[in-house]
Amino acid sequence: MNAVDEIKPTLTLKRKKPFINDGIVKLIGIPLLGVLIPNLTKLINNDAYKLHELLLSYTYFVAISFLIWQGNVMLMRFISIKIKWRREAYYNKIIALLLSNIVYSGIVSVIFTYVWLRFSHEKMYSLGPLLNTTFIIIIAATFVTNIYENFFLIKEQLNTLSRVEQLSLAKSQAELHALKNQIDPHFIFNALNTLSYLIASDPKNAKLYNDTLAKVYHYILGNKHRDVVLLSEELEFISNYFYLLKIRFSHAINMTIELNALDTEENLIPPISLQTLIENAIKHNDFSEDEPLQINVSVEPSYVVVKNRIRRKAYPAPSSKIGLANLDSRYRLITRRNIQKEETNSHFVVKLPIITIR
């Protein structure tokens, strides 16, 4: 993979997971609650049991803890599916979660704790320990569910933001694809007009034009799906493209390229950018062999600058308005930067931002 491919943006849509990965939390939290709650509520008197009886009792309590914990998580998932996260429905969801916590945790706690008491060594003089245990379990279940819900809301908001960004990127890429597709018919239209003219007026140069056109279009086909190319490749392409223009216009147009010691192998530019500017200068200016059109392309540390003298045509050719607007849109979508245009009484200058690899 080369540097050009690495900078190309890609869109990856992932299926979001609705809940957090809570395996470690359960592994610690469930046994901890299964041991702490019976002792905090004085439901169990440890001295009244042998070791194996204690192990069985706490295993039973941990099983109750798991049943309540996992049951509330499943209830939360069910409610989250039935009541979608919306601001106006949020309080309904909270009330539904709270009621389901209380009812489910209370029923499970009372039933399974009562079963244990029937077979334990505890002497129940009142329902106090049973009610205290049920109350603490409900509080703990509500607290744990609240933590889950907070994590869920945070993740839901992050997923929403991520989806907005992905949709924005998808929209940008769709726009960029549409803009790229505009280049091909625009280029073909101008090339065929030129070839048609040469076939009628100069068949020998028409063949040379056709052969060179094949090389130029090979570049376009090879890079039309790329967002950026090496600056050196684009400069080579524009030299070939300008040769096509020279076949038709001969000494009526000239172009110079100044590199200014910049390493063109470490800088990028959207493909076919310079062709748009050269074509724009040809289309909108009057020129002849006595007064040729001079186009200067200079590569500076941050920009590629294309400059030409203004000699407006007395009768301008119809324009589709695709050229510079298309180029500016491509730059904005790819680099988040706009091209810079400067016009004086004598010159028209366009600066294309360079994308540096390093």
MIGUMI-477924 format. One record per residue: residue in one letter; x, y, z of N, C-alpha, C, O in turn. Coordinates in pm, whole numbers, plus 50000, padded with zeros to 5 digits. Layout:
REM MIGUMI-477924
aXYZXYZXYZXYZ
...
***
This chain:
REM MIGUMI-477924
m500854988050000500005000050000500885012450000501785013750084
n500635021749906501465033649902500835044949982499755043650038
a501575056149985501125067350067499805073150019499015078250099
v499565072249889498315077549835497135069749886496125075449926
d497255056449885496155047949932495905049650081494765048450126
e496965052350158496805053450302495975065550342495285065250444
i496025076150262495315088250301493865088150256493075096650296
k493535078450171492165077950119491195074450231491375064250298
p490155082950252489215080050359488355067950327487965065950212
t488055059950427487195048450409486055049150507486165055350613
l484975043050471483785042950556483515028850602483315019850521
t483495026950734483215013750790482005014950882482055021850983
l480935008250847479735008350929479704995851015479674984650963
k479704997851145479714986551236478354985351305477704995351336
r477944973051329476714971051405477004973651551477894967651610
k476244982551608476514986351746475984975751842474974969251815
k476684974151953476244965152058475494973452161476014983552209
p474274969352197473434977952280473864978852424473494988452492
f474634969352475475004969552616476494967152632477174962152542
i476994971052751478424970152777478834955652804478004947152835
n480114953052791480664939952823480894939552975481864945153025
d479974932853046479954933553193480424920653259480124918253376
g481154912153187481564899253241482384900353369482114893353466
i483394909253370484244910753488483464916653604483654912753719
v482574926253573481754932553678480874922153746480754922053868
k480264913453666479424902853724480264893053806479854888853914
l481434889653755482294879953823482664884553963482814876454054
i482804897753979483154903154112481914906954191481804903754309
g480984913854124479834919554195478854909354249478364910854360
i478554898854171477534889154214477964881554339477194880954435
p479164875554342479584868754467479704878354585479394874654698
l480154890654558480314900454667478964903554731478854903754854
l477944905954651476624908654705476044896254773475364897354875
g476314884454714475804872054773476374869354911475734862654992
v477554874554940478174872555071477834883955167477544881555284
l477874896255117477694907955205476274909555256476064911955375
i475294908155169473914911255208473414902555323472854907955418
p473584889155320473114881255435473774885155567473154884255673
n475034889555561475724893555683475294907355730475154909755850
l475094916655635474674930155671473274930155733472994938055824
t472404921555686471024921155736470844911255852469744909355904
k471984904755891471954894856000470984883455970470334877956059
l470894880055840470044868955801470674855755842469954846155872
i471984855055845472684842655876473594844555998474254854856011
n473604834656084474524834356199475594823956166475354811956175
n476764828756127477814819756076478244809156177478654798256139
d478154812556306478624803256410477724791056423478114781056483
a476524791956367475574780856384475734770156276474964760556273
y476734771656187476844762456075478244756356068479254762556105
k478264744156020479534737855989480074743755859479354750655787
l481344740955828481974747155712481254743655583481004752355500
h480924730855566480284726955440478884732955430478394735655321
e478244734955546476914741155545477014755955507476164761355435
l478064762355558478284776455521478544777955372478024786955306
l479374768855320479674769455177478414767655092478204774654993
l477574757955134476324755955061475394768055072474744772054975
s475344773955193474474785555214474914797355128474084803755062
y476214800255130476694811855052476614809154901476424818354822
t476774796654863476574793254722475124796054681474854800854571
y474214793054772472794795554748472534810754736471804815254648
f473154818454829472974833054826473564839054697472984848254639
v474714833854654475324838654530474414835454411474294843354318
a473764823554416472834819854309471644829454306471184833354199
i471144833254426470054843054432470514856454374469794862954298
s471744860454413472304872954363472404872854211472074882654145
f472854861454156472954860254010471574861153946471404867853844
l470614854254005469264854053949468664868053946468014871953848
i468874875654054468324889254060469074898553965468464906353892
w470404897553967471234906153881470904903953733470584913253659
q470994891253692470784888153551469354890753509469104895153397
g468404888053597467004890553565466724905253541465994908753448
n467324913953625467124928353606467784933453478467264942353411
v468944927653445469594931553318468714927853200468574935653106
m468114915953204467244911653095465984920353088465504923552980
l465464924053206464314933053208464654946553147463854952253072
m465854951553178466274964353123466394963652971466004972852900
r466944952452921467054950752776465674950452712465444956452607
f464764943152776463414942052722462734955752718462104959352618
i462854963352827462224976552833462874986152734462204994452674
s464204984952717464904993652623464444991252480464415000452399
i464094978752449463594975552315462174980852298461814986352194
k461364979052402459964983152393459814998252398458945003952331
i460655004952479460605019652491461905025152437462905025452509
k461915029452311463125034552248463595047152320462805054752375
w464955049152317465525060752385465155073352309465685076352202
r464215080652371463855093952320463655102952441463245098452548
r463955115752421463865125052534462475125252595462335125452717
e461445125052509460085126052561459625113252630458695113652710
a460255101752599459855089052660460795084652771460635073752826
y461775092952804462795088652899462205086153038462565076353103
y461325095053085460765093353219459865081053227459825074453331
n459155077953121458365065553119459265053353131458925043553198
k460425054053066461365042953074461915041453215462055030253265
i462235052553280462775052053417461745046153513462075037753597
i460495050553500459435045253588459255030353564459105022753660
a459255026053438459105011853406460265003653463460044992853516
l461495008953452462655001953508462565000953659462834990353716
l462175011853725462095012053872461055002153922461314994454014
l459875002253861458814993053903459214978553878458954969853962
s459834975853764460234962053734461324957453830461344945753869
n462244966453870463274963153969462654959154102462994948854161
i461744967354146461134965154278460334952154280460474943954370
v459484950554179458604938854176459404926054159459244916554236
y460274925754057461034913454030461984910154144461994898754192
s462784919954189463764917354295463074913554426463534904854499
g461934920254454461214917154578460654903154577460774895954676
i460024899054467459424885654459460494874854469460364865454548
v461564876154388462634866154390463294865354527463564854554578
s463544877154587464194877454718463354870654826463864862554903
v462064873954831461184868454935461054853254920461174845855017
i460814848754797460594834354774461834826254809461734816654886
f462994829854753464184821554770464804823054909465404813654962
t464644834954967465144836455104464284828455202464804822355295
y462974828555181462074820955267462364805955256462334798855357
v462644801055134462974786955115464234783455195464294773055260
w465254792355189466484789655264466224789355414466744780855485
l465414798655461465114799255605464414786555654464634782455768
r463604780455572462894768355612463864756855637463574748155719
f464994756555567465944745455580467204749455656468124741355669
s467254761755706468464766455777468364763655926467364758355973
h469424767356000469444765956146468944778556215468974779556337
e468474788356136468054801056194466694799456263465804792356215
k466574806156375465304806456447464654819956422465154830256468
m463564819956350462914832356310461874836256414460814830056427
y462194846856487461244852056585460364862856525459314866356580
s460804868256411460024878456340460414878256192461334871156150
l459694886156115459994887155972461024897955942461304901155827
g461594903656051462544914656034463714911455941463934918955845
p464484900555965465624897455877465214895155732465914899155639
l464054888555713463584886055577463244899055506463614901055390
l462524908055576462154920855515463374929755492463484936555390
n464304929455589465534937455573466344932655453466854940655374
t466444919255440467184913655326466524917455195467204921255100
t465194916455190464474920055067464684934755033464894938354918
f464604943355137464774957655116466174960955062466324968654968
i467214954955124468594957455080468814952254938469484958754858
i468234940554907468384935054772467734944254669468284946354561
i466574949654702465904959054609466754971454587466904976154474
i467314976754696468184988554685469394985454598469754993154509
a470034973954625471224970154549470884968054401471624972354313
a469754961454375469354958854236469064971954163469444973554047
t468394981154232468104994154171469395001854142469525008254037
f470345001254236471625008054217472395002254098472915009654014
v472444988954091473164982453981472494985753847473174988653749
t471164985253843470444988353720470685002853677470795005853558
n470765011753776471035025753745472405027653681472575035653589
i473395019953731474725020553671474675015653526475255021753436
y473975004453507473824999253371473165009553279473605011753166
e472125015753330471395025353248472255037453212472185042453100
n473075042053307473965053353278474975049753171475225057553078
f475575037753184476525033353081475815031752946476375035152841
f474595026652951473835024752827473555038152759473695039452637
l473145048252838472855061352781474095067852722474055073852614
i475215066452795476465072152744476835065552611477195072352514
k476755052052608477105044952486476135048152374476535049252258
e474855049752407473855053152306474145066852246474005068852125
q474545076352332474875089752281476115089352193476175095952090
l477135081352236478345080052154478035073452021478575077351918
n477155063352024476765056751899476025066351808476185065951686
t475195075051869474465084851790475425094651723475295097751605
l476405099651802477405108751747478215101851638478505107751534
s478595089151664479365081751564478565079951437479105081151327
r477295077051450476455075051332476305088051253476325087951130
v476165099251326476075112251258477345114851178477285119451064
e478515111751239479785113651169479885104351048480345108550942
q479455091851063479515082350953478595086550839478955085350722
l477395091450875476465095850771477015108150700476855109650579
s477665117150778478285128950719479385125050621479515130650513
l480215114950664481285110250577480715103650453481225105550342
a479645095550471479025089050356478475099250258478595097650137
k477875109950312477345120550226478475127350150478365130150030
s479585130150221480725136650157481295127850047481635132749939
q481415114750074481965105849974481035104549853481485103449740
a479715104749879478765104149768478865116849683478825116149560
e479015128449751479165140849677480465140749596480495145049481
l481535135749659482825135149591482755126049469483305129249363
h482065114849483481925105549371481165112149256481525110449139
a480115119749291479335126549187480185137149117480105138748995
l480985144249195481835154549136482895148349044483195153748937
k483455136849087484445130149003483815125848870484435126848765
n482575121048876481915116348755481675127748655481525125348535
q481645140348707481465151548618482715154048533482625159748425
i483885149748582485135152348513485165145048379485535150748277
d484775132248380484915124048261484155129448140484765131248035
p482855131948149482145137248031482655150947990482695154147871
h483055159048087483575172348057484865171147975485045178047875
f485755162248018487025160347948486805154147809487415158347711
i485925144147803485655137647675485075147547574485455147447457
f484165155847619483525165447531484565174547465484525176747344
n485485179847546486505188847491487495181347402487905186447298
a487895169147444488865161447365488295157647229488995158547128
l487035153247225486435149247097486235161147005486365159846883
n485915172647061485805184646978487145187946911487195191246793
t488215186946990489545189646937489925179446830490425183046723
l489685166546859490015155946763489225157446634489755155346525
s487965161046647487125163046529487675174346442487685173346319
y488125184846506488695196146432489965192046359490165195646243
l490845184346427492125180346367491935170146255492675170346157
i490965161346267490715151546161490375158646030490785154445921
a489625169446043489235176845923490365185745870490485187445749
s491175191245959492175201045916493595195745907494385200545826
d493945185745990495335181145996495355166446038495605163446155
p495095157045945495005142745980496255137146047496155128546134
k497445141946006498675136746065498725140046215498985131246297
n498475152446248498465156246389497285150146463497325148546585
a496235146746390495075140346454495465126846511495045123246621
k496285119246435496745106146484497645107846607497505100646706
l498565117446600499445119946714498635124346835498895120246948
y497645132746810496765137246917496035125346980495925124347102
n495535116446895494795104846943495675095647028495235090747132
d496925093346984497835084847061498165091047197498195084147299
t498415104047195498735110847321497515111447412497635110247534
l496345113247353495095113247429494905100047502494405099847614
a495285088947439495165075847502496005075147629495575069647730
k497225080747623498085080747742497495089447852497505085647970
v496975100947813496375110047912495155103547976494975104248098
y494325097247894493105091447950493415079148035492655075748126
h494525072448006494965061348091495235066448234494915059548331
y495795078148244496035084148377494705087048446494535084348565
i493765092548370492465095848429491755083248478491215083048588
l491755072848395491105060348434491795053948554491135048148641
g493125055148559493865048948669493705056148801493965050348907
n493295068848797493245076748920491875082548952491725089749051
k490885079348871489565085348893488935080949025488085088049078
h489325069449078488755064749204489615068649324489285065349438
r490715075649299491545080549408491135094749444490725102549358
d491265097949570491005111649612492225120449594492095132449570
v493425114649606494655122149590495675113749515495595101449514
v496635120449453497755113849385499025121249422498975132349475
l500165115049394501425121949415501515134149324501095133849208
l502055144749378502195157049301503055154749177502795160649072
s504065146149188504925143249074504125136848961504365139848844
e503175128048994502345121648892501435131648823501245131248702
e500885140648903499995150848846500755160348753500235164448650
l501985163648791502795172548705503155165648574503165171948468
e503465152748581503745145248459502505144648370502595145948248
f501365142548432500105142048356499825155348288499445155748171
i500025166448361499685179448303500655182848190500275190048098
s501885177848196502825179848085502325172747960502385178347851
n501845160347976501285152947862500015159647810499795160647689
y499195164247903497955170947864498245183747785497605186747685
f499245191247834499555203747766500125201047626499965209147535
y500785189647611501295185847479500135184347380500265187747263
l499005179147428497815178247343497365192047297496985194047182
l497425201347389497035214947354497995221147253497585228547164
k499275217947270500275223447177500075218247035500335225346938
i499595205847023499325200246890498295208846818498395211246697
r497315213246893496255221246829496645235846814496455241646707
f497195241846921497405256246921498825260646886499085272446865
s499735251046880501115253746841501735264546930501715263347053
h502295275346868503005285446945502085295847008502555305747064
a500785293547000499855303247058499725301647210499175310347277
i500235290647264500205288647409501555283647456502245276347384
n501925287447576503165282947639502915280147786502045286347849
m503685270647840503555267547983504945264948042505765258147981
t505185270448158506415267748232506065261948368505065265848429
i506895252748417506695246548549507945249248633509055245848593
e507745255248750508835258148843508615250048971507585251449036
l509585241649006509425232849123509925239149252509435235749359
n510875248149244511415254849363511935245049468511735247049587
a512585234349423513275224649509512355217149603512825211149700
l511065217249577510135209749663510085195249616510015192549496
d510115185949712510075171649680508645167749642507785166449729
t508395165849514507045162749469506645148349499505485144749481
e507605139949545507285126149580506715125049721506265114249760
e506725135749798506225135349936505035144649955504695148150068
n504405148549846503255157449854502165152349761502425145949660
l500935155349799499765150149729498875161349680498935172649729
i498045157949582497105167549526495945159549466496175148449417
p494725164649467493635157549401493925155749252494415165049188
p493635144149196493955141749055493175150748960492025154348987
i493805154148849493195162048742492865176248787492045182948723
s493485180848895493255194548942493865204748846493215214548808
l495125202248806495825211848721495185212448582495155222948519
q494695201048534494045200848403492855210348401492605217048301
t492115210948511490965219748520491385234348505490705242148437
l492495237948568492945251848563493505255548426493265266548376
i494255246348365494775248948230493615250448132493595259648050
e492665241648142491495242148054490725255148075490235261147979
n490615259448200489915271948231490605283848166489935292748112
a491945284048170492695295048109492515295147958492365305847898
i492525283447895492355282447750490955287247710490795294447611
k489965283247787488585286047750488245300847758487505305947674
h488775307847857488295321447887489215332547838488955344347864
n490305329047768491225339447724491435338847573491365328247510
d491685350447517491985351547376493505351047357494235356947436
f493985344147254495415342947231495675339647085494785335147012
s496915342047044497345339246907498845337146909499485338547013
e499415333746793500865331646789501605344846809502735344846859
d500985355946770501605368946793501515373046940502415379346993
e500405369347003500225372447145499835359347217498655357247247
p500805350847244500505337747303500015338647447500315348247519
l499285328647486498835327447625499935320847706500355309647675
q500405327647809501475322347894500875317248026500225324748099
i501105304648053500615298648178501825294448261502695287148213
n501885298948384502975295548475502455286648587501495290148655
v503095275048606502775265948717503985265548809505065261448768
s503805269748932504905269749028504505261849152503385262849201
v505455253949200505205245649318505925251949436507145252849439
e505145256349532505675262849652505485253549771504835243149758
p506035256949889505945247950005504525243850044504325232750093
s503535252650024502175249450069501155249049957500035244349976
y501535253949839500555255049731501185251549596502395252649577
v500315247349504500655247549361499935259649304498715260849316
v500685268549243500135281249194500085280949042501095278448976
v498905283448987498715284248843498325298648809497335303848860
k499115304948723498935319048691498915321048541499735315348469
n497995329048494497945332348351497535346848330496805352648411
r498025352648220497655366448186496215366648137495765357648066
i495485377048175494085378348134493995386148003494445397547993
r493425379747904493065386247777491685380747739491575371247661
r490655386747795489305381247782488845381247636489125390347559
k488135370547603487595369447469486475379547447485685382347537
a486425384747326485355394247294483995387447299482985393347339
y483985374747256482745366947258483015353947333483385343847272
p482825353947466483165342247547482355329947504481185330947468
a483025318247510482345305647479481385302047591481635305447707
p480295295347558479355291047664480065282647768480895274247735
s479725284947895480385277648003479365269748082478265274448111
s479745257248118478875248648199479015251448348478275245848429
k479985260048386480215263748527480705252048611480635252648733
i481195241348546481645229648622483045231448677483325227948792
g483955237048594485385237148622485825240748762486085231948845
l485925253948791486475258448919485565254849035486045251449143
a484255255449015483325251749122483495237049161483485233649279
n483665228549060483905214349084485205212449162485245205149261
l486255219049116487555217749181487505222449326488065215949414
d486845233549350486755238749487485965229249576486315227249692
s484915223349521484125213649599484935201249632484845196049743
r485715196449536486555184749561487565187549671487755179349761
y488195199149665489165202649768488515203549905489075199050004
r487325209449911486645210950039486265197450097486375195450218
l485825188050014485435174950061486635166550103486565159050200
i487755167650030488925159250057489775164850169490195157450258
t490055178050165491035184050256490435193450359491145198050448
r489135196350348488485206450433489105220250411489005229050498
r489725222250298490315235050263489785239150125489445230650043
n489735252250102489285257249974490465261749889491525265249942
i490275261649759491285267549672491225282749688490205288249729
q492315289449654492365304049663492445309949523493255305649441
k491605319749497491575326249367491885341149383491335347849471
e492755346049298493105360249297493025365349154493545359149062
e492375376749136492255382549003492605397349007492055404949087
t493515401248920493865415248903493455419448762492825411948688
n493835431648726493515436348591494295428748484493875428148369
s495425422948523496295416648423496445401548438496765394648341
h496215396148560496485381948581495375375248663494695381448744
f495235362348637494345353848716495185342948780495935335948712
v495075341548913495915332348989495045323049072494105327449139
v495365310249068494675300349153495735292849232496725288149177
k495505291749364496425284449451495725271849503494665272449565
l496345260449475495825247549521496615242849642497835241149631
p495975240749757496705236049876497335222249851496715213449792
i498575220649897499295207849886499055199850014499055205350124
i498845186949998498685177950112500035171150135500525163950049
t500625173550251501925168050282501775154350348500985152750441
i502525144650300502445130950353502975130550495502335124650582
r504105136450520504725135750652504285147350738504705148450854
***
